[in-house]
Structures are given as structure tokens and as C-alpha cells.
Amino acid sequence: MKLAQRELGTAADGPPVALDAAAEPAVGPSADAAANHESEEAHEEAHDEWQDAVPETGLEIGLVLRERYEIVGRLGCGRNGTVYKAVDRLRSEHPDVDAHVAIKVLSREASNHPEFLSKIRREFYGAQRLSHPNIVKVFELDRDRDFTFFTMEFIEGEVLGEVLGKFYSRALPREYVWALLREVGDALAHAHERRVIHGDLRPHNIMVTNSGELRILDFGANGKSANAMTPAYASCEVLEGREPDARDDLFALACMSYELLSGNHPFQQRPAIEARTFNAVPQRPSGLSSRQWGALTLGLAWEREGRAMSVRDWLVELHPGKEPLGSIPQPQDIKPVRAVKGHATPTRLIAILAALIISMVTWVVLHQPAGRVDSIDDVVSEQPAPTPAVDLDALNSQIADSQPLVDETSEAPKDIKKTRSAAAPVHAPDKTQRIGIAAGMYRIAPGQKFAEIQVHRSQGSNAGTTFEWWTEPASAVEGVDYVPQTRATMSFSRGKQSASLFVKLLPNASRKRSDVFYVVIGNPSDGSALGSVSKAKIALPPAGAVNAQVAARTGTSS
């Protein structure tokens, strides 16, 4: 596959994709793969029918443009013209330089449309000033006889969309993905710093080569209409017809990042508007740290205000490393991990260890002298348990004020030991799953860019358990100190007892004291109930604390 077949050519100028809401696909990896495959087949059929109707440029193989560019082959057609492979005769005089270039010749209809030509010029000169190793180079915009054309570098390789297609619903090797995301993000950040927006970032607009190079194609897509965008990667604002900005490129990058890391699109290829209507919540890909998952979640926010972070800062949070890209991975080169024969798998080892611990605790309880053990907590209290980074004094105060676990109208037993020794009716164990926030207060450290709130469930491992969460203001100001969250549905991943909620924090230099807001959970799914902590206080530091921390790191004083 040649770069020129995509760069402003076949795929990049493909037919507009209908934005009508499709029927909701079945859930599961195999259903996702089938839906993606059917979608690709439908797109290819539509493109074949559409491409037959593309007007020809009238350019013949062998013709020389500007007495310099000899046309040697046709690579593909687009809505507004045809892309050719050509030999640059000036370059051919230098044996060490590749003389081939890609040339896009506009159709006669496009060439005779003044407004379109004006837009092409603006986009061309905008792309021309982007001198970056991961952005395709454009050279000249010219006209010869009846042919309006522009030239760009010619690179052989594959578009990322085709590489993903080879892996189906499997994720690419993680080290390759991190290197790829770092290079794509760095190129986007370079463009944004020069006020150039891509507007239609997607796997088919990224070219990779076997030699380990990467190019982003089709800069200047912000001149397209909303109907011409790729709905699976376009933000809600772009699909609603608003002018794209850097935050929309971040949404597209986050969608693509999720797909590369997990093997599946975060919203099963649904347009963002439709996914927002369904309250679609992507599952956390395996192997991501809380910081990385928080960055990915931020990039997938429905509203621009929730994506209020530059791509360069977002890359810092994602932490993709510094390894070089390397050659294109192939599915046959990825060997599946097999369990060693005769040895227990990690999952089985964990299950066996858990069973042993439970047996030991039970034995200790049964063999303690009467009156020595008041509760099971006395036995396991010395065992370390993971806890969130919270303010312990505030947590103890909150626990004291939290709602009781028994009916407040009932009289509490005065002598708990005596009460336990008395005969009591035996009740069936309560199988209701309790969902609660890990702590009543989270104290944010200076410089922290978003708050992570952990929610735990008491039992169960199915993936269907959901709850709603949202933010409530207090002394902290919505949109000034933090990005507010309206009611959204969150689910637990299969086999996981906890889930993380992320709230974007905004730098507020005018905050003179510690301000707070709240994160609230509610409306658990059937078979579940809220635990004792369903509302957490988030304490933000004063701006002076942030400045002091920066001064300490840099060795300066305020």
C-alpha cells in the first residue's frame, strides 16, 4: 500500500459516512469483530460504487507536468481528484535521492471551483509549515495547462487501519503501541502549537513502514463537512457541525489509543453522539496504571470541557515511554502465552492461597478461648490491606459520622460479649452486593491534575454490576477548580472488585485556601445496594501550595 493511496486519495477522500444511528450490536469480542468486519465490507462496497463516479482528470501516463514530473502510474482516486506516482526529474539527477513523488491532480470540476481552490491553498500552506518527521511532507502547489496539482513525499508501507485489520480484535504488542502513540501525539502537539488542527484523525490516516517510520496523513481535514468525517473517531462537537479544535483531535487520539491498547473500539464503532445517548462506558484495558487509565478516560470525555488538556500534557500522563517504533508487527509473529504443563496458573495459585487464608482464619476463630475473640476483625486486623491515598484524620472523622449499619431506632446491646453468648436466631447470610466509595475524603496533592476515586463492591465478579456517579459543588467552583461530571453510568470490569472514577482538576491561581467538592454514587443495579460511604469529599489545595511545590522542585523562591 502506498502513502499516496491514502493521503488526500482513496481512503482520505472516501464517500461521506452516514451518521444515522445504527442498531445496537451484540456485546462481546466476537460480536464486535463481526460488526467491524461487516462495517468495513459495507464501506468498501460503498466506496467502490462511489469511486466509479469520480470524474477523471484527463491526465495520461507518461505525461510530464511542468517539464519536471513524469507520471509513471496511477495510485488511486478520491472525491476531488486522482493520485499518481511520478518521477521528479530534478531529483533523478542525484543517485542517492529517491526521485519518486506522489502527485494529486484535482478534478476539472474542483479546479474550476474558486471557493474550493481557495480552501485547498489555505490547507496546503498550513500543512507545508508543519516540518515534523511524523507528518507527511508536502512540496509544491502548481498548475500546468488545465491541471491543478500538488506534490508530496512518496513512502511505501501500510496504513495503520490495515495493520489493525490483520489483528482483528486482538491488541497489537504493547511496546509497539506505546511507541506509535508517542510519535502520533508528538506530531499532533507540534501541529497544535502552530494552530493547525487535523480534524479527521483515524487509523487510516496514519502510515507506518517496515523500517519503523510513521507519517500522519491528510492534515487540513478541518475543511471537510461533518458528514465527511469518520464518525467512529469524531467528537460529538464535530459531528454536530462545530469547527474542530485541538480538543477534538485529542478525542480522536484517545479513541484510537483505546483501540490499539485493547483490540476493540471503545464504543464498538458507534458515533460519539450515539454512544453518549447509550451512556457507553468502555472497560479498562489490562495492564494500564491508574494514571494511564485516567488520561485515557479524560481523552474520551463527551464534552470539550472534560478534555481541557493539551496533547503534549496528555502524553505525559499516558507515559508511553521512549522506545523506538520498530517494524510493523505481524499476527503470526505473536506467540500465544501457554500455561506450563504441571504447574498451576497464577489464577489458580491465587484461589488456592485465598482458600488457605480463609481456612487458617476459621481455625483460629474456632480454637480461641471463650471471650478472647470479639469479632473476626480481631483476627485479621494485623494483616496489611491496600488503602487509597487519603487523609486518615479526616477519614476517621467521616467514619464516625457515617450512617450506622443497624436500625437507629433499635436499642444497641450494652454488653456485646454477653449478647453474643446468648442464644440468637440464625439468619441466612445477606447476599446483597454492597457498593461504596473507598473513603469519605480524598485530599489532593499540589500539582495533581485529576482526582481518582475508588469504588469497591463487596462480592460478585460479574461484569453487569453498574452504578451512577456525579459531582456536586461546594466551596470549589465548577469549571474553575474542576470539570463537573453529570450523572453517568459506570460498571465494574469482569472479575474486578473495584472501579476508579476520574475528575479533571483545573489549575486555579486565585484559590487562596483549600476548597472542596463532592463525588457521589447512587442508583446501583439490581442485586446491589449502596454501602456506608456513597459520597466523598474532594479537598483541593490552595494555589500557594502548588507554587511552593514548583519552587521546591526548581530551586527558586517566590
Residue, then its C-alpha position, 0 to 999 in steps of 0.5 A: m500500500k502506498l502513502a499516496q493511496r491514502e493521503l488526500g486519495t482513496a481512503a482520505d477522500g472516501p464517500p461521506v459516512a452516514l451518521d444515522a444511528a445504527a442498531e445496537p450490536a451484540v456485546g462481546p469480542s466476537a460480536d464486535a469483530a463481526a460488526n467491524h468486519e461487516s462495517e468495513e465490507a459495507h464501506e468498501e462496497a460503498h466506496d467502490e460504487w462511489q469511486d466509479a463516479v469520480p470524474e477523471t482528470g484527463l491526465e495520461i501516463g507518461l505525461v510530464l507536468r511542468e517539464r519536471y514530473e513524469i507520471v509513471g502510474r496511477l495510485g488511486c482516486g478520491r472525491n476531488g481528484t486522482v493520485y499518481k506516482a511520478v518521477d521528479r526529474l530534478r531529483s533523478e539527477h542525484p543517485d542517492v535521492d529517491a526521485h519518486v513523488a506522489i502527485k494529486v491532480l484535482s478534478r476539472e470540476a474542483s479546479n474550476h471551483p474558486e471557493f474550493l481552490s481557495k480552501i485547498r491553498r489555505e490547507f496546503y500552506g498550513a500543512q507545508r509549515l508543519s516540518h515534523p518527521n511524523i507528518v507527511k511532507v508536502f512540496e509544491l502547489d502548481r498548475d500546468r495547462d488545465f491541471t491543478f496539482f500538488t506534490m508530496e513525499f512518496i513512502e511505501g508501507e501500510v496504513l495503520g487501519e490495515v495493520l489493525g485489520k490483520f489483528y482483528s480484535r486482538a491488541l497489537p504488542r504493547e511496546y509497539v503501541w506505546a511507541l506509535l502513540r508517542e510519535v502520533g501525539d508528538a506530531l499532533a502537539h507540534a501541529h497544535e502549537r502552530r494552530v493547525i488542527h487535523g480534524d479527521l484523525r483515524p487509523h487510516n490516516i496514519m502510515v507506518t513502514n517496515s523500517g519503523e517510520l510513521r507519517i500522519l496523513d491528510f492534515g487540513a481535514n478541518g475543511k471537510s463537512a461533518n458528514a465527511m468525517t469518520p464518525a467512529y473517531a469524531s467528537c460529538e462537537v464535530l459531528e454536530g457541525r462545530e469547527p474542530d479544535a485541538r480538543d477534538d483531535l485529542f478525542a480522536l487520539a484517545c479513541m484510537s489509543y483505546e483501540l490499539l491498547s485493547g483490540n476493540h473500539p471503545f464504543q464498538q464503532r458507534p458515533a460519539i453522539e450515539a454512544r453518549t445517548f447509550n451512556a457507553v462506558p468502555q472497560r479498562p484495558s489490562g495492564l494500564s496504571s491508574r494514571q494511564w487509565g485516567a488520561l485515557t478516560l479524560g481523552l474520551a470525555w463527551e464534552r470539550e470541557g472534560r478534555a481541557m488538556s493539551v496533547r503534549d500534557w496528555l502524553v505525559e500522563l499516558h507515559p508511553g515511554k521512549e522506545p523506538l517504533g520498530s517494524i510493523p508487527q505481524p499476527q503470526d509473529i505473536k506467540p500465544v502465552r501457554a500455561v506450563k504443563g504441571h504447574a498451576t496458573p497464577t489464577r489458580l495459585i491465587a484461589i488456592l492461597a485465598a482458600l488457605i487464608i480463609s481456612m487458617v482464619t476459621w481455625v483460629v476463630l474456632h480454637q480461641p478461648a471463650g471471650r478472647v475473640d470479639s469479632i473476626d476483625d480481631v483476627v485479621s486486623e494485623q494483616p496489611a490491606p491496600t488503602p487509597a491515598v487519603d487523609l486518615d484524620a479526616l477519614n476517621s472523622q467521616i467514619a464516625d459520622s457515617q450512617p450506622l449499619v443497624d436500625e437507629t431506632s433499635e436499642a444497641p446491646k450494652d454488653i456485646k460479649k454477653t449478647r453474643s453468648a446468648a442464644a440468637p436466631v440464625h439468619a441466612p447470610d445477606k447476599t446483597q452486593r454492597i457498593g461504596i466509595a473507598a473513603g469519605m475524603y480524598r485530599i489532593a496533592p499540589g500539582q495533581k491534575f485529576a482526582e481518582i476515586q475508588v469504588h469497591r463492591s463487596q462480592g460478585s465478579n460479574a461484569g453487569t454490576t453498574f452504578e451512577w456517579w456525579t459531582e456536586p459543588a461546594s466551596a470549589v467552583e465548577g469549571v474553575d477548580y474542576v470539570p463537573q461530571t453529570r450523572a453517568t453510568m459506570s460498571f465494574s470490569r469482569g472479575k474486578q472488585s473495584a472501579s476508579l472514577f476520574v475528575k479533571l482538576l483545573p489549575n486555579a491561581s486565585r484559590k487562596r485556601s483549600d476548597v472542596f467538592y463532592v463525588v457521589i454514587g447512587n442508583p446501583s443495579d439490581g442485586s446491589a445496594l449502596g454501602s456506608v460511604s456513597k459520597a466523598k469529599i474532594a479537598l483541593p489545595p490552595a494555589g500557594a501550595v502548588n507554587a511552593q511545590v514548583a519552587a521546591r522542585t526548581g530551586t527558586s523562591s517566590 
